Amino acid sequence: MAVPDFQTLMLPVLRVTAHGPIVAAELRRRVAELANVTEEDLAEVLPSGRHTKFSNRVAWANVHLQRAGLIGLVRRGVYEATPAGKELLAKAPQRIDMKLLGGIPAYTEWRAQSNEDGVDTVSVTAAPTSATAEATTPEERIDRSYRELRVAVEAGLLTRLRTLDPMQFEQVVIDLLVAMGYGGGREEMAKAFKRSADNGVDGVVREDKLGLDVVYMQAKRYAADNHVDVSSVRDFAGSLEYHRATKGVFVTTSRFTASAKDYVSRIGKRVVLIDGGELARHMVDHRVGVRVKDTYEVFELDEDAFSE
C-alpha cells in the first residue's frame, strides 16, 4: 500500500483533531493508524531526504484544513478541529478534498489572495481519479522536477562521454577520482594511468592520501550497445594480484552483462562494477563535467523566532 495523497489524508486528519487538542507527532501517529499506513510506507522519505513522505502529506492536509477554518492552532504545535470542522464531520462526508473545500469562503479567499501574491497553493483542481493523477505536495513536485532535470543531465552527460577522444576520457576519469578522494592529487593520478588499445584507461591508484591500500581501476569508453562480458571482468579480477591491488573498480560507459555481474557476486575478491548510468550519477554528485545552473531555497516558518 502506498502513502495516501494529502487530499485523502484530510478526512483522517480532521477526525483525529476532532477528539481534542493534539500535538503534531501524535496526530501523525493516529492518522497513520486510521489510514492503515504500514511501517514500510511510514519510513519512505522524499528524495531530499529531509522529511518522510507521510509526514509531509499530513502537514499539507493540515495546512489546507486550517485555511478552510476547519482546524485551529491551539498553541505552537498543537491542533484541534474548530466548531466548523466538527460540524462538517457530523455530516459524515466520505471524503474531504480541495473540491469540497472550494465551497468554503475562507478557503477560496485564501487561494485567491495567494494567487494574487504569486503563490501557487493548488496542486490539483479536483480529487485524483487514479494513481497517475495523485495529488502531490509542493515539496514532492519540486523533487519530481529535480529528478526529471537530473535524469536528463545524466543522460546527456553519458552521451557526451562516449564521444570523447582517449585523452579527454582519461582526463574525465582522473578528475572524477580526485573529486572522490582517491590518490595524491591530479598530477600523481595522471602518472598512474595509461591508455589502453580498446578505448579505455587503467592504472593503480592510492585509495587514500597515505597509500595504505591501492585500487586497480580500469575504465572503458564503449558505445551503448557494446556491453562488457564476463570474460573481460574475469580477466580484470585476475589481474589484481599482478598489480598488487586488493580491490578493483571496473568502469564502463556502457553496461555489464548479467553473467559478468553474477561472476563478481560469487568471487572472493573485492571488485566493484560501475556502468554508464552509475558513472554519470557519480559525476553529477561530485560536480565533474557539470555545473550548477540554478539554486532554489525552500523556507519554512521558524516558530522559535516568535517564542518568548
C-alpha positions in Angstrom: 0.0 0.0 0.0 1.3 3.4 -1.0 1.2 6.5 1.2 -2.2 8.2 0.7 -2.1 11.5 -1.1 -2.5 14.6 1.0 -6.2 15.1 0.0 -7.1 11.6 1.0 -5.5 12.3 4.4 -7.6 15.4 5.0 -10.6 13.4 6.4 -8.4 11.3 8.8 -6.6 14.4 10.0 -9.9 16.2 10.7 -11.3 13.2 12.5 -8.3 12.9 14.8 -8.2 16.6 15.7 -12.0 16.5 16.5 -11.2 14.5 19.7 -9.4 17.4 21.3 -6.1 19.2 21.2 -3.3 17.1 19.8 0.4 17.6 19.2 1.8 17.1 15.7 3.7 13.8 16.4 0.7 12.2 18.0 -1.5 13.5 15.2 0.7 11.7 12.6 0.7 8.5 14.6 -3.1 8.4 15.0 -3.7 9.4 11.3 -1.3 6.5 10.3 -3.4 4.1 12.3 -6.7 5.5 10.9 -5.4 5.4 7.3 -3.8 1.9 7.8 -0.4 3.2 6.7 2.3 0.5 7.0 5.6 0.9 8.8 7.3 0.5 5.5 5.3 3.4 4.0 5.9 5.5 7.1 9.6 5.2 6.6 9.5 6.3 2.9 11.4 9.6 2.6 11.2 12.4 0.0 14.1 12.5 -2.4 15.5 15.4 -0.5 15.9 13.0 2.5 14.8 15.7 5.0 11.2 14.5 5.6 9.1 11.4 5.2 6.5 11.4 2.5 3.8 10.7 5.1 4.7 13.5 7.5 4.9 15.9 4.6 1.5 15.0 3.3 -0.1 15.1 6.8 1.4 18.6 7.2 -0.1 19.8 3.9 -3.5 18.3 4.6 -3.4 20.2 7.9 -2.5 23.4 6.2 -5.4 23.2 3.8 -7.8 22.3 6.6 -6.6 25.3 8.6 -7.0 27.7 5.7 -10.6 26.4 5.4 -11.2 27.2 9.1 -11.8 23.5 9.9 -8.7 23.1 12.2 -7.3 25.7 14.5 -3.8 26.2 16.1 -4.4 25.9 19.9 -0.7 26.8 20.6 2.6 26.0 19.0 2.5 22.5 17.5 -1.0 21.7 19.0 -4.1 21.4 16.7 -7.8 21.0 17.3 -10.8 20.8 15.0 -12.9 24.0 15.1 -16.7 24.0 15.5 -16.9 24.3 11.7 -14.7 21.3 11.3 -16.8 19.2 13.8 -20.0 20.4 12.0 -18.6 19.1 8.7 -17.8 15.7 10.3 -21.3 15.5 11.7 -22.4 15.3 8.0 -20.4 12.1 7.6 -18.5 13.1 4.5 -17.0 10.2 2.6 -14.0 12.3 1.5 -12.7 15.8 2.1 -10.6 17.3 -0.7 -9.8 20.6 -2.4 -13.0 20.4 -4.4 -15.1 20.2 -1.2 -13.0 22.9 0.5 -13.6 25.1 -2.6 -17.2 25.6 -1.3 -15.9 27.3 1.9 -15.4 31.1 1.6 -12.4 31.3 3.8 -10.6 28.7 1.7 -11.4 30.3 -1.6 -10.4 33.7 -0.3 -7.0 32.2 0.8 -6.4 30.7 -2.6 -7.4 33.9 -4.4 -5.2 36.0 -2.2 -2.3 33.6 -2.6 -2.7 33.7 -6.3 -2.6 37.5 -6.3 0.6 37.3 -4.3 2.1 34.9 -6.8 1.9 31.9 -4.5 0.7 28.6 -6.0 -1.5 26.8 -3.5 -3.1 24.5 -5.9 -1.7 21.1 -6.7 -4.8 19.8 -8.4 -8.2 21.1 -9.1 -10.2 18.0 -8.3 -9.9 14.7 -6.5 -7.4 12.3 -8.0 -9.1 9.5 -10.0 -6.1 7.2 -10.5 -2.5 6.7 -9.3 -1.2 8.8 -12.1 -3.4 11.7 -11.1 -2.5 11.5 -7.4 -2.4 14.9 -5.7 1.1 15.9 -4.7 2.5 18.4 -2.2 4.8 21.3 -3.3 7.9 19.5 -2.0 7.0 16.4 -4.0 6.5 18.5 -7.1 9.9 20.1 -6.6 11.6 16.8 -6.0 9.9 15.3 -9.1 11.0 18.2 -11.3 14.5 17.9 -9.8 14.7 14.2 -10.6 13.5 14.8 -14.2 16.2 17.5 -14.7 18.8 15.3 -13.2 18.0 12.3 -15.3 18.1 14.5 -18.4 21.6 15.8 -17.4 22.9 12.4 -16.6 21.7 11.0 -20.0 23.3 13.9 -21.8 26.5 13.5 -19.8 26.7 9.8 -20.7 26.2 10.5 -24.4 28.9 13.1 -24.3 31.4 10.8 -22.6 31.0 8.3 -25.4 32.1 10.9 -27.9 35.3 11.9 -26.1 38.7 11.2 -27.5 41.1 8.9 -25.4 42.9 11.9 -23.9 39.7 13.7 -22.9 38.2 10.5 -21.5 41.4 9.9 -19.4 41.1 13.4 -18.0 37.5 13.0 -17.0 38.3 9.7 -15.2 41.2 11.4 -13.4 39.0 14.4 -12.4 36.3 12.1 -11.0 38.7 10.0 -9.0 40.4 13.1 -7.5 36.9 14.5 -6.7 36.0 11.3 -4.9 39.1 11.4 -2.8 41.4 8.9 -4.4 45.2 9.3 -4.9 47.5 12.1 -4.1 46.1 14.7 -6.5 45.7 15.2 -10.2 49.4 15.2 -11.1 50.0 11.9 -9.4 46.8 10.4 -10.8 47.9 11.3 -14.3 51.1 9.4 -13.8 49.3 6.3 -12.5 47.1 5.9 -15.6 47.9 4.7 -19.1 45.6 4.5 -22.1 44.7 1.1 -23.4 44.2 0.0 -27.0 40.5 -0.6 -26.6 39.2 3.0 -25.9 40.0 3.0 -22.2 42.4 3.7 -19.4 43.7 1.7 -16.5 46.0 2.2 -13.6 46.8 1.6 -9.9 45.8 4.4 -7.6 46.1 5.0 -3.9 42.8 4.6 -2.0 43.8 7.3 0.4 46.5 10.0 0.6 48.7 7.8 2.8 48.7 5.0 0.3 47.7 2.4 2.9 45.8 0.5 0.2 45.8 0.6 -3.5 43.0 0.0 -6.1 43.3 -1.2 -9.6 41.0 0.7 -11.8 40.0 0.2 -15.4 37.7 2.4 -17.4 36.3 1.5 -20.9 34.8 4.1 -23.2 32.3 1.8 -25.0 29.3 2.5 -27.2 25.9 1.9 -25.5 25.4 -1.5 -27.3 28.9 -2.8 -26.6 28.4 -4.5 -23.2 31.2 -5.7 -21.1 31.1 -9.5 -20.9 32.1 -12.0 -18.2 35.5 -12.8 -19.8 36.6 -9.2 -19.6 35.6 -9.0 -16.0 37.3 -12.3 -15.2 40.5 -11.0 -16.8 40.2 -7.8 -14.8 39.7 -9.7 -11.5 42.6 -12.0 -12.3 45.0 -9.0 -12.8 44.5 -7.6 -9.3 47.3 -9.8 -7.9 49.7 -8.8 -10.7 49.1 -5.1 -9.9 49.4 -5.8 -6.1 46.0 -4.4 -5.5 43.4 -5.8 -3.0 40.5 -4.0 -4.6 39.3 -3.3 -8.2 36.9 -0.9 -9.8 35.8 -1.6 -13.4 34.1 1.4 -15.1 32.4 1.4 -18.5 30.2 3.9 -20.4 28.0 1.0 -21.5 26.7 -1.9 -19.4 27.8 -5.2 -17.9 26.2 -8.4 -18.9 24.2 -10.4 -16.4 26.8 -13.1 -16.3 29.5 -10.5 -15.6 27.6 -9.2 -12.6 26.9 -12.7 -11.4 30.6 -13.6 -11.6 31.6 -10.6 -9.4 29.0 -11.5 -6.8 30.5 -15.0 -6.4 34.2 -14.4 -6.3 36.1 -13.6 -3.1 37.9 -10.6 -4.5 36.6 -7.1 -3.9 35.6 -5.9 -7.3 33.1 -3.1 -8.0 31.4 -2.7 -11.4 30.3 0.8 -12.4 28.2 1.1 -15.5 27.4 4.2 -17.6 24.4 5.2 -15.6 26.2 5.0 -12.3 29.2 6.7 -13.7 27.1 9.7 -14.8 25.5 9.8 -11.3 28.9 9.9 -9.7 30.0 12.7 -12.0 26.9 14.8 -11.1 27.3 14.1 -7.4 30.9 15.3 -7.5 30.4 18.2 -10.0 32.6 16.7 -12.7 31.6 17.7 -16.2 28.6 19.7 -14.9 28.0 23.0 -13.2 25.1 24.3 -11.0 22.7 26.2 -13.2 20.2 27.4 -10.5 19.7 27.1 -6.8 16.3 27.3 -5.1 15.9 27.7 -1.3 12.8 26.2 0.4 11.7 28.0 3.5 9.5 27.0 6.5 8.1 29.0 9.4 10.5 29.3 12.3 8.3 29.3 15.4 11.4 29.8 17.6 11.7 33.3 16.2 8.4 34.2 17.8 8.8 32.4 21.1 9.3 34.4 24.3 
